[in-house]
Amino acid sequence: KLEIQPGSETNPDLGYRSRFSHSNEVVRASYYSVLLDDYKIKAELTSTTRTGFHRYTFPKSDSARILVDLLTPSEYGYEISWAHLKKVNDHEIEGMSYQQALRKANYNEYIVHFVMRFNKPFESMNGWVQENILRNQEFITSGFEHRDIGAFLNFKTEAGEQIMVQVGISLVSIEQARLNLNTELNNYNWDFDQVVKDGQNEWNDLMSTIQVETKSEELKTKFYTNMYRAYVGRTIWSDVNGKYM
């Protein structure tokens, strides 16, 4: 059943949110995976500096979907002043979301531009604005007003079939988001596992800049965990060619 709202943590049946168990969750540097129990979909995530790379393993279905929800719960909330999503072809969509803190507070104001490409052609691009479901669209826009907006791509899947998604982002433009995507992921040719491996090597090189000499594994774990946390929240704002907003 199509749902366009996330639902709540206490009652996931109100939307598309899924139950999961920590026993089916894997968390490592440069890799995350979890089994979505309600849908029997395995979700895996990795990244490069300016891109995200998703891999979803689906059951057999004639109504498999990937949702792109531009208004999702966050710590402080935000308004979308204007957003749009565009179908480029049956493998790619692009878009932007101009957002800021709630009640036009004039902080956290920025435009995120994105390009998303899929390793399998989608059958249709659909979406929603507020509660209105839009079918077989080439372009979806919220207009110049705060509205819930998103898209969903339809697929048919065989049991165990994997759909991969690569996402480039930029604060400058959609063209810059595509440049970031092409520059950082094209050479991998959809090799998800190699991106994970290179990301882990990058983390290992970074963590190896300090060598802790102690026989206590507990002290090592504490030190490198906190060193990881000191770096994991840092964000790069410039694009691959140095442009920034």
Secondary structure as UniProt FT lines:
FT   HELIX           12..14
FT   HELIX           22..24
FT   STRAND          25..28
FT   TURN            29..30
FT   STRAND          31..36
FT   TURN            37..40
FT   STRAND          41..47
FT   STRAND          51..57
FT   STRAND          61..69
FT   STRAND          78..89
FT   TURN            90..91
FT   STRAND          92..101
FT   HELIX           102..104
FT   STRAND          110..118
FT   STRAND          124..129
FT   TURN            130..131
FT   STRAND          132..134
FT   STRAND          139..141
FT   STRAND          149..157
FT   TURN            159..160
FT   STRAND          162..170
FT   HELIX           174..185
FT   HELIX           186..188
FT   TURN            189..190
FT   HELIX           192..207
FT   TURN            208..209
FT   HELIX           217..232
FT   TURN            240..241
//
